Amino acid sequence: MDKEQVINENKFDGLTASEILRELYNKELDSKKNILEYIDITRILKKENVSEEQIKHTYNYIYEHIEGLKGSVKPNTIMHLKNNLKSQLGKYVKEKDPVPVDYFIEFFKAAYPENNRRKDFTWVLMDINSISEEQAWTTLTYINKECLNNNIKLNSAQKKDIIKVIKKIVSKNNIKYINNIKSLRQFTDILEISIVSDGKGFKVKYN
């Protein structure tokens, strides 16, 4: 059956995002190629008889599958897919992108003003796992300064995301950055952690 005919015969009434995928494409959204193909097909959903709520759910569904490619494709590919999705369906989605806020990323963006951002800045926005030790350290020193100047008071969710990145740095056993973090004694006290040796290397200990 032609895709336009599916729409015209109201075959989408009450369907979920995954059911719409099966009707229109019937392939897994597990690769750049498949996701791009499906994004192109979803332009059909902008017909009047498909609800904005269904379009929103389809947007979120595709977005989640793009997120699922992190680690297997390059960060600029993730950005390319998200830009295509937003171009096709973004105006129907008023809410922010359907992913939890990563507070470390929010601090990271504040630590790097717009005139001090390179390509690797964008990579981190797409996938925090691509953050370098130097970028993480720059962000940590920014947060430390803001805390000591009483400009911010970290809540538990913010601390959790910051500690997650600190653990990532410590796990690399680069003594330079481990010593740098240990030197931020007031900051680690605020986070209620300490960096300790475990005999083989270092680890983050909760105080």
N, C-alpha and C positions, 0 to 999 in steps of 0.2 A: 504494500500500500504506500502511495506517495506521502511524504512527510506533511505536505500541505493539506492533504485529505484527512490525515489523522487529526490535525487541528480543527479543520472545518466541521468534522463530525463530533466535536466535543469529547473526544476520547480521553481528555486530560482531567475531566471533572473529578476532583477529590484525590488525584494521584499524588504520592509523595515524590520527593526529588529523585530517589533511587528508582521508583517506578517510571518516572518520566524518562530517565536515562535509558531504561530498557526499551521503552517505546520508540525513542528517537535514535538510539545509537547501539545499544546492546553490546557494548564492549567495556572492558575494565578501564578505569581512568588511572592507569598505572605507568604512563609514559608521557613525555613531552608531546609526542605526535598525537596520541589519543586525546589528551586534554585539549590541545589546540583544535583538533577536528571537532570535538564536542562543543567547545566554546563557539565555534563558527555556526554549528547547527542550531544552537540555542537562540539564535536571532529569531527563529520561528516563534518562540514563546512570547514575543512582544506583540502578538495578536491580542485583540481585545478580549477574547473568550478564555484566556489563561490569566488567572488572578495574579496580582502583584505579590501576594503572599507566596504563591508557588514559585514565582520567579526569584523571590528572595531566598527561598529554601534551596533552589537550584544553584544560585550564586554561592551560598554557604557550603553546599555539598561539593561543588567544584573546588572552592577555596581550600577546604579541608584536604582534598586529594592533592592539591598543589603542595600544601604543607607536608604531606606524606612523602613527597619526593626529596625532601631535604636530606642531605647526606649521600644521595645517589646522583644528583645533578649539580651543576655549578650554581652559585648564588645568583649570577646574572640571568640564568635560565629561569629561576624561580621568579625573579622580577619581571621577566618578559611574559611569563604565563599570567601573573597577577595583573599586569597592565592590560593584556588582552581581555581578561575577564572583566576588568573594570570598564574597559571601553565598550564591551558588548552589553553588560547587564548592570553596571555600577550605578546608573542613575535611578534604578529601581530599589536600591538598598540604601536606606537612610542611616542605618546604624554603622558603627565602626566595623572594621574587618572582624570576622568571627573567630578571633583567637584571643586568649587571655593576655592581659597587659603584662609585659615583662618589665619590671621596674628597673632592672639594671640597664636595659636598652634605653629607657627614658632618661636615665642619668647619663648614659653614653652619648645620647644626642645633645644633651646640655653641655657635656664636656668638650664637644667638638663643634664650635660655632660654624655657621654656614660657609664662611670664607676659609675654613680650615678643614675641609672635607675632601677626601680623595676617593678613588674607586673602591678601595678596601673598606671605607666607611659604609658604603652601600651594601657590600657583601655581608657585613655584620648585621645590618638591618634585616637582611633576608634570612640569615642563619647565624645565630649567636655563636655556634660552635666554630665558626671561622675566625673568631676574635683572636688577635695576637696578644702575646703577653704585654707588649708595650701599650697596646690600646686599652687593655684591661687595667693596667697600672695607671695610665692617664686618667681613666674614669674613676678609679678608686681614690686617687689623690684629690680629684674634684669633689667627690662625695665627702671625703674626710674634711676638706676645707669648709664646705657648706655646713657640716655638722658642728665643727669647732666654732664657726662664726654665728652659730645659732640660727642659721637661715632655714634649716630643715631639722625635723625630728623624725627619725625613721620609725615606721610602723613595722609590725611583724612580717607583713607580706614583702615589704621592701628589703628587710634584713634577709629574708629567705632567699630572694633572688640574688642579692649581693654575695651571700655566702656560697651559693651554687657556683658562681664564677670564681670565687677565691679557691674553692676546692679544685676547680679545673686547673688553675694556675699551679697550685701546690702539688698536684698529681704529676706535673711535668718535672718536678725535682730540679728546677733551675734555681740554684742557690741565690743568684742575684735578686730575683723577684721574690723569693721566699724571705730573704732578709729585708727587702724593701717593705713587704707587708708586715713583717714582725716589728719594723720600726714605727709603724702607725699604731702605737700602743693604745692611745686614747680611742682610736677608731675601732680597734678590735675589742676593746672593753665595751664600747657601745653595742657592737654586734654580739657580745657575750661569747666570744670564741678566742682561741689561742692556737698558734702554730707550733706543733711539737714534733719531736723526732720519734719514729716508731721502730727504730733499729735498722730499717732498710731505706728509709727516706723520711719524708715529713707528711703530716696529716693535719687536718683541722679538727680541733677538739672543742666541744661545747663546754663552757665554763659552768 
